[in-house]
Amino acid sequence: MNTLHRIDGRLYLEGVALDMLAERYGTPLYVYSRQALESAYQAYIDAFSATPHLICYAVKANSSLAILNLFARLGAGFDIVSGGELARVLAAGGDANKTVFSGVGKTADEMRAALDAGILCFNVESVSELHRLNRIAGEVGKVAPVSFRVNPDVDPKTHPYISTGLKENKFGVPIADAPALYRLAASLPNLKISGIDCHIGSQLTDLSPLADAADRVLALVDALAAEDIALHHIDLGGGVGIRYHDETPPDLAAYGRTLAARFAGRREKLLLEPGRSLVGNAGLLLTRVEYLKPGEDKNFAIVDAAMNDLMRPALYEAYHEIVAVDERPTPSKRYDIVGPICETGDFLGFARDLAIEEGDLLALLSAGAYGMSMASNYNSRPRAAEILIDRNEIHLIRERETQASLMAGERLASWP
Ligand SMILES: *Cc1c(COP(=O)(O)O)cnc(C)c1O
């Protein structure tokens, strides 16, 4: 489905011209398509229809309330990694009972909040966390549902910063230790064994590591069943990649068939925790060219978006397609697209051929995931506004920050 398209050289998202949006709301501006979000979710529902399942949207990919609300309305559950994300899910009308809590550093307060809300499951990542959860659950008079996040030690063949399922990563418990840990959990009074979980990495472009991880987890589930440790669900995490440039992302329908074959005849429900693949290609970042700066070796286009708005290029050398919003008939030149921040790492794209003038608009595509949710205020830059498009309707879902909102919590020291 093509929600991004041109009419007479002007770029539109659904029925809305992006140059008009930039005039009205300013730049940098995040813009999302409702249709693209819904069809990404529907692709999961279709692909996994043969297996009883729950799609738990990974909130960290894009935690804006309107986006969470949209997924909640579609029936999604959520995967959270902090008390802040839990608060957002609840504020957006999400169901705690469909929400799993991942993360290596859950605090006692976060555990209390999640127990109080009635969380579906804690994905426990260490023995110390298990003991803490048992103690907190006892203190508040609840029984905590638990999974272990196991580390199946498969190489996801992705960027090292977003690979999480190798022995050397901080995440999860070694799969070989899991039987003993489940026995321990079964012996603790305030815990109830609920499932198992793994998440091996992000932006995976190959199905085989996902299938390998599933096989290792299912073998463990069978070994646990032989010890009378029964699970209600098997959570295979997120990680399905998207097309940013020339990648061929995994075929979701093929992934669905792979898992359907493995889950046929099983009693456990399948949980998945997709983030990027639900929101990544549903959003773009609009930015305006402030200056063109010709150089001896290269030309720079200095734009009003920066690494604080979209950190992925600086953090992972990630590639985002960059296109001119309004086409010009003039020949293109090659530019490095950089932001105004005082860091050499503040780039958004290298060696892009564009026909642009100062004042023109650019769209950074595939910016719906790990864009706004990673944005910061570095260089005292207010974070961008966000727009959700629904056909011809424009919904301002987040106002642009102001200098006043940035300084709101600060005080001068109280010395005379
Ligand atoms: C980040 C994360 C996800 C989502 O990963 P994507 O690659 O965005 O699908 C799922 N589960 C856990 C535990 C995560 O940390």
The ligand as a Gaussian input file, in Angstrom:
#p B3LYP/6-31G(d) Opt

LIG

0 1
 C       12.927000      -3.313000      21.594000
 C       12.216000      -4.550000      21.995000
 C       11.226000      -5.096000      21.176000
 C       10.858000      -4.521000      19.839000
 O       11.857000      -4.701000      18.905000
 P       11.598000      -4.291000      17.361000
 O       12.875000      -4.635000      16.713000
 O       11.317000      -2.846000      17.339000
 O       10.463000      -5.115000      16.871000
 C       10.566000      -6.212000      21.628000
 N       10.856000      -6.785000      22.825000
 C       11.821000      -6.294000      23.625000
 C       12.095000      -6.949000      24.922000
 C       12.539000      -5.166000      23.243000
 O       13.494000      -4.695000      24.041000

